[in-house]
Amino acid sequence: MSDTNLLLDKLSSKSGRQTDDPVRCPVCCASEVSRLFAIDIFDGPPSFATIPAKRHIYRCTNCSHAFAHPHQGAELASYYQNLPEEYHSIHDSNVNRYRMVLSVLDLPRTRRILDWGCGTGTFLSLVPDTVAKFGVEPARRAAETAERAGIRMLSSDSLRSSEWSKSFDAVTVIDVVEHLSELQPVLATASHLLRPGGRLVFLTGDFDSWSAKKAGRYWYYLHYAEHLSFFSRPSMKKWLERNFDQIAISTVTHHPLSIAARAILWARFRAATCLERLELARKLHVSAKRFVTSDHMLVSAIRKVG
């Protein structure tokens, strides 16, 4: 039996508070975490034999952050570097999320902006050309496309250099932070990059949203192999409060759906929960995974002075 399977067997035999478990919260580093449930991974990298079909979702009893374990971060890092450009084209087909981010930026006072996880540069293409545009993107092909569009690409390693200290008026992180298992380095780097008074903006899923609570372990967001961190409002504030203030969090809809579409998907979701012991449940879940409304959070925070 592999080490991964041994770990899963160990986790499966426990429930409730884990006071002696090595699993720690990536937001506050507390070891007081509760295992909520096991889930099946239905979506994500198609060729990862090393990623088990099941994963456990934990929640911190200190800050309420939820996260996946185990997460196979090394394998995912390699996967991101080799993403085809079509991956970003699909995600960029609806720019509604980018307009939401633009709405909270103070563009008249923004001279330099960095988009962390910029893909092919679609979001930055919506930013006025009077702003100097910088990007970070692990996918090689997408980074090349963004660079051809006039975006200056930086490596994640270079961000920590003194050259970029307090260099940016805004840093945006759109649909990225949920892919990370190590959260503290990201926040430290963002704090390093922003000038005092600069703005940090996140768009990510909301684990405490109505949709997430109603769906429970069937919430589609949990079932992507790439999704590892699931913020709530309390955990987001806890994460940011050391270096940021004026933290504003609003509930937003990432995938707009008509009322009729929501009704159909709700019916499918209810059928899946009733038939969860049957193979049919898996098929229904996949078809109902876009039963979502207002299940994301848009976060804006200002870098503290001093």
GIVEN-V897652 format. One line per field, one symbol per residue. ss: DSSP state (~ for helix, > for strand, _ for the rest). phi: phi as a letter, one per 20 degrees, with the letter a starting at -180 (. if undefined). burial: I if it has 9 or more other C-alpha atoms within 8 Angstrom, else O. A space follows every 10 residues. Layout:
ss = ???
phi = ???
burial = ???
//
This chain:
ss = __~~~~~~~~ ~~___>>>__ __________ __>>>>>>>> __>_______ ___>>>>>>> _____>>>>_ __~~~~~~~~ ~___~~~~~~ ~____~~~~~ ~~~~__~~~_ _>>>>>____ _~~~~_____ _>>>>>___~ ~~~~~~~~__ _>>____~~~ _~~~___>>> >>>>__~~~_ ___~~~~~~~ ~~~>>>>>>> >>>>>____~ ~~~~~~~~_~ ~~~>____>> __~~~~~~~~ ___>>>>>>> >>______~~ ~~~~~~~~~~ ~~~~____~~ ~~~~~~~___ _____>>>>> >>>___
phi = .fffffffff ffedbmfded effcffedmf eecdeeaece edcpgfdefe effdbdddcf eedmfdbebf clgfffgfff fdffffgfff fefcegffff fgfdeefgde dccddenele nffffeegff dfdcbcbfff ffffffffen eeedeffffe ffgdfledeb cdcdlcffed edefffffff fffefgnfdd cdcbfdfefg ffffflfegg ffeegfeccc fdgffffffe ffdcclfdcc ecdedfcfff ffffffffff ffffdfedfg fffffgfdfe fbbldccddc bdffen
burial = OOOOIIOIOO IOOOIOOIOO OOOIIIIIOI IIIIIIOIIO IIOOOOOOOO OOOOIIIIII OOIIIIIIIO OOOOOIOOII IIIIIOOIOO OOOOOOOOOI IOOOOOOOOI IIIIIIIIII IIIIOOOOOO IOIIIIIOII IIIIIIIOOO IOIIOOOOII OOOIIIIIII IIIIOIIIII IOIOOOIOII IIIIIIIIII IIIIIIIOIO IIIOIOOIII OIIIIOIIII IIIIIIIIII IOOIIOIOIO IIIIOOOOOO OIOOIIOIIO IIOOIIOOOI IIOIIOIIIO IIIIIIIIII IIIIOO
//
